[in-house]
Each structure stands twice: as C-alpha cells, then as structure tokens.
Amino acid sequence: LVERPKNKPVIGCKWVFKIKTDKDGNPIKYKSRLVAKGFAQTYGIDYTETFAPVVKFSSVRILIAHAIQNDMVVHQMDAVTAFLNGVLEDEIYMEQPEGFVSEEKENHVCKLKKALYGLKQAPRCWNQTFTDVIQSIGFVQSLTDPCIFVRDNVLLAIC
C-alpha cells in the first residue's frame, strides 16, 4: 500500500466468484479471483505495449512430427495462474480490493509489482518473464517462431 499518487491514474478492481460443481451440479469448490479493471487503462499512461506472441499452429505440428520421427516423448503442462507471475514494467496503481481495505491506510492504494488478470499488459508481462527464465537456463529462442525454444536436443513450445 502506498499513498494515492496525485499525477497517476488509479484503476479499480473487482472480485469474480465461481462455483465449481460435480456432474450432478453439487458444489465442490468455491473460487474467487481478483481482476483489475484494465478497460480503464490509457495507452501511454498506464501501459505502452501489449503484444505477446502466440505459437503458430504449423510450429506445433512440426514439433509433434519431429518427436514422432525421432521416437521422442512429448510432455504438456499448464502454468496455473500464469499471468499472476508476470513482472510489471509499468507503474500501476489500483484501488484496495473490497473486503480488504486497511483500516489504518484507508486512503492508500495498491502499487502493483506483478500483473493481474484484466490488465492490458498482463499477457506480455507473463511472456517476457517466462522467456527470461527459459533463456537463463540455456534455451535459445527460434527466429521464425518466438514461442519455440531449443536447447541441445530439447524443443519447447509455449502456447
């Protein structure tokens, strides 16, 4: 929490609730997610770049064909809450979430260090963070598809 900036916009947020049910419709899990109101962001003030690459379908097909040809094993994984791990480069200020307003710092706002769902730059931040980590362990990014990484005999695609 920081003091409300005078010269920077502060975006809002909201809670999104979801009930996971079994096949009979009985609730099995209650989930909530804090989402930033990214629609209130202004280009050049709150963010400058939003582009994040998406793997080409032809690249995935080539990778699978290569794996079959060379009798390789293909593993698939999902990065749960991936966007929440993206490090923000821009200064983003957000209102305190409903239900979590600090009594001592009522007029303060949250200065975000990591991306939240709803921010316009969240996909880009996640992609940049992932790329930095994967390159730090020796993978090299493909020139033809930025979502393909190679190291020794290991191929990696992010989708």
LOFIZA-581750 format. One record per residue (C-alpha): residue number from 1; residue in three letters; x, y, z. Coordinates in pm, whole numbers. Layout:
BEGIN
[pavex NUM, 'Ala', [X, Y, Z]]
...
// end
This chain:
BEGIN
[pavex 1, 'Leu', [0, 0, 0]]
[pavex 2, 'Val', [125, 345, -92]]
[pavex 3, 'Glu', [-18, 695, -70]]
[pavex 4, 'Arg', [-251, 779, -357]]
[pavex 5, 'Pro', [-39, 940, -632]]
[pavex 6, 'Lys', [-150, 1284, -745]]
[pavex 7, 'Asn', [-28, 1261, -1105]]
[pavex 8, 'Lys', [-104, 894, -1186]]
[pavex 9, 'Pro', [-441, 731, -1255]]
[pavex 10, 'Val', [-571, 463, -1018]]
[pavex 11, 'Ile', [-767, 176, -1169]]
[pavex 12, 'Gly', [-1038, -18, -994]]
[pavex 13, 'Cys', [-1074, -388, -933]]
[pavex 14, 'Lys', [-1347, -639, -868]]
[pavex 15, 'Trp', [-1387, -988, -734]]
[pavex 16, 'Val', [-1507, -1261, -969]]
[pavex 17, 'Phe', [-1664, -1562, -799]]
[pavex 18, 'Lys', [-1720, -1907, -944]]
[pavex 19, 'Ile', [-1869, -2227, -805]]
[pavex 20, 'Lys', [-1717, -2549, -940]]
[pavex 21, 'Thr', [-1970, -2831, -944]]
[pavex 22, 'Asp', [-1961, -3207, -992]]
[pavex 23, 'Lys', [-2151, -3387, -1268]]
[pavex 24, 'Asp', [-2475, -3370, -1065]]
[pavex 25, 'Gly', [-2449, -2995, -1009]]
[pavex 26, 'Asn', [-2344, -3016, -644]]
[pavex 27, 'Pro', [-2090, -2751, -539]]
[pavex 28, 'Ile', [-1744, -2897, -478]]
[pavex 29, 'Lys', [-1527, -2585, -478]]
[pavex 30, 'Tyr', [-1579, -2212, -432]]
[pavex 31, 'Lys', [-1327, -1998, -620]]
[pavex 32, 'Ser', [-1257, -1628, -634]]
[pavex 33, 'Arg', [-1027, -1417, -846]]
[pavex 34, 'Leu', [-929, -1054, -813]]
[pavex 35, 'Val', [-948, -885, -1153]]
[pavex 36, 'Ala', [-816, -540, -1241]]
[pavex 37, 'Lys', [-1044, -313, -1442]]
[pavex 38, 'Gly', [-800, -289, -1731]]
[pavex 39, 'Phe', [-1058, -125, -1957]]
[pavex 40, 'Ala', [-986, 195, -1762]]
[pavex 41, 'Gln', [-617, 191, -1858]]
[pavex 42, 'Thr', [-495, 457, -2101]]
[pavex 43, 'Tyr', [-232, 392, -2366]]
[pavex 44, 'Gly', [89, 584, -2297]]
[pavex 45, 'Ile', [-3, 644, -1934]]
[pavex 46, 'Asp', [-80, 304, -1779]]
[pavex 47, 'Tyr', [80, 90, -2047]]
[pavex 48, 'Thr', [278, 120, -2368]]
[pavex 49, 'Glu', [299, -231, -2511]]
[pavex 50, 'Thr', [53, -521, -2505]]
[pavex 51, 'Phe', [175, -759, -2775]]
[pavex 52, 'Ala', [252, -1115, -2666]]
[pavex 53, 'Pro', [336, -1380, -2927]]
[pavex 54, 'Val', [119, -1688, -2979]]
[pavex 55, 'Val', [268, -2011, -3113]]
[pavex 56, 'Lys', [192, -2086, -3478]]
[pavex 57, 'Phe', [-19, -2399, -3527]]
[pavex 58, 'Ser', [219, -2514, -3801]]
[pavex 59, 'Ser', [507, -2498, -3548]]
[pavex 60, 'Val', [321, -2727, -3309]]
[pavex 61, 'Arg', [254, -2973, -3592]]
[pavex 62, 'Ile', [623, -2970, -3690]]
[pavex 63, 'Leu', [730, -3028, -3329]]
[pavex 64, 'Ile', [495, -3325, -3293]]
[pavex 65, 'Ala', [610, -3469, -3626]]
[pavex 66, 'His', [974, -3426, -3519]]
[pavex 67, 'Ala', [903, -3602, -3188]]
[pavex 68, 'Ile', [735, -3895, -3364]]
[pavex 69, 'Gln', [1013, -3922, -3624]]
[pavex 70, 'Asn', [1280, -3935, -3353]]
[pavex 71, 'Asp', [1087, -4154, -3107]]
[pavex 72, 'Met', [1075, -3873, -2851]]
[pavex 73, 'Val', [832, -3828, -2563]]
[pavex 74, 'Val', [607, -3520, -2567]]
[pavex 75, 'His', [508, -3357, -2237]]
[pavex 76, 'Gln', [240, -3094, -2198]]
[pavex 77, 'Met', [194, -2866, -1898]]
[pavex 78, 'Asp', [-23, -2578, -1792]]
[pavex 79, 'Ala', [113, -2286, -1594]]
[pavex 80, 'Val', [-165, -2232, -1342]]
[pavex 81, 'Thr', [-226, -1863, -1269]]
[pavex 82, 'Ala', [44, -1777, -1522]]
[pavex 83, 'Phe', [-50, -1410, -1561]]
[pavex 84, 'Leu', [-2, -1355, -1187]]
[pavex 85, 'Asn', [368, -1436, -1227]]
[pavex 86, 'Gly', [441, -1168, -1486]]
[pavex 87, 'Val', [656, -886, -1353]]
[pavex 88, 'Leu', [516, -541, -1436]]
[pavex 89, 'Glu', [741, -285, -1602]]
[pavex 90, 'Asp', [486, -2, -1579]]
[pavex 91, 'Glu', [377, 175, -1261]]
[pavex 92, 'Ile', [20, 62, -1200]]
[pavex 93, 'Tyr', [-188, 177, -905]]
[pavex 94, 'Met', [-511, 1, -807]]
[pavex 95, 'Glu', [-781, 69, -551]]
[pavex 96, 'Gln', [-779, -158, -248]]
[pavex 97, 'Pro', [-999, -464, -308]]
[pavex 98, 'Glu', [-1341, -471, -147]]
[pavex 99, 'Gly', [-1325, -657, 182]]
[pavex 100, 'Phe', [-950, -597, 220]]
[pavex 101, 'Val', [-936, -224, 284]]
[pavex 102, 'Ser', [-678, -144, 550]]
[pavex 103, 'Glu', [-833, 48, 840]]
[pavex 104, 'Glu', [-506, 232, 914]]
[pavex 105, 'Lys', [-443, 319, 548]]
[pavex 106, 'Glu', [-793, 375, 412]]
[pavex 107, 'Asn', [-684, 641, 161]]
[pavex 108, 'His', [-390, 439, 29]]
[pavex 109, 'Val', [-384, 240, -296]]
[pavex 110, 'Cys', [-207, -76, -407]]
[pavex 111, 'Lys', [107, -34, -617]]
[pavex 112, 'Leu', [120, -349, -829]]
[pavex 113, 'Lys', [450, -531, -870]]
[pavex 114, 'Lys', [310, -826, -1063]]
[pavex 115, 'Ala', [41, -846, -1327]]
[pavex 116, 'Leu', [-323, -923, -1251]]
[pavex 117, 'Tyr', [-592, -1067, -1472]]
[pavex 118, 'Gly', [-760, -785, -1659]]
[pavex 119, 'Leu', [-453, -565, -1711]]
[pavex 120, 'Lys', [-388, -490, -2075]]
[pavex 121, 'Gln', [-19, -577, -2045]]
[pavex 122, 'Ala', [-63, -900, -1841]]
[pavex 123, 'Pro', [-4, -1143, -2133]]
[pavex 124, 'Arg', [309, -954, -2239]]
[pavex 125, 'Cys', [448, -946, -1882]]
[pavex 126, 'Trp', [396, -1321, -1842]]
[pavex 127, 'Asn', [557, -1395, -2179]]
[pavex 128, 'Gln', [858, -1174, -2102]]
[pavex 129, 'Thr', [906, -1328, -1757]]
[pavex 130, 'Phe', [880, -1681, -1898]]
[pavex 131, 'Thr', [1119, -1601, -2185]]
[pavex 132, 'Asp', [1377, -1452, -1946]]
[pavex 133, 'Val', [1369, -1759, -1719]]
[pavex 134, 'Ile', [1381, -2013, -2002]]
[pavex 135, 'Gln', [1672, -1833, -2169]]
[pavex 136, 'Ser', [1859, -1814, -1838]]
[pavex 137, 'Ile', [1871, -2196, -1829]]
[pavex 138, 'Gly', [2020, -2222, -2177]]
[pavex 139, 'Phe', [1726, -2231, -2418]]
[pavex 140, 'Val', [1757, -2028, -2740]]
[pavex 141, 'Gln', [1453, -1860, -2892]]
[pavex 142, 'Ser', [1365, -1951, -3251]]
[pavex 143, 'Leu', [1396, -1675, -3510]]
[pavex 144, 'Thr', [1095, -1799, -3708]]
[pavex 145, 'Asp', [854, -1852, -3416]]
[pavex 146, 'Pro', [920, -1664, -3090]]
[pavex 147, 'Cys', [722, -1926, -2894]]
[pavex 148, 'Ile', [967, -2206, -2981]]
[pavex 149, 'Phe', [1281, -2258, -2772]]
[pavex 150, 'Val', [1563, -2508, -2833]]
[pavex 151, 'Arg', [1838, -2644, -2608]]
[pavex 152, 'Asp', [2058, -2937, -2708]]
[pavex 153, 'Asn', [1803, -3196, -2826]]
[pavex 154, 'Val', [1511, -3044, -2636]]
[pavex 155, 'Leu', [1237, -2849, -2811]]
[pavex 156, 'Leu', [998, -2632, -2612]]
[pavex 157, 'Ala', [684, -2456, -2736]]
[pavex 158, 'Ile', [472, -2217, -2535]]
[pavex 159, 'Cys', [112, -2187, -2644]]
// end
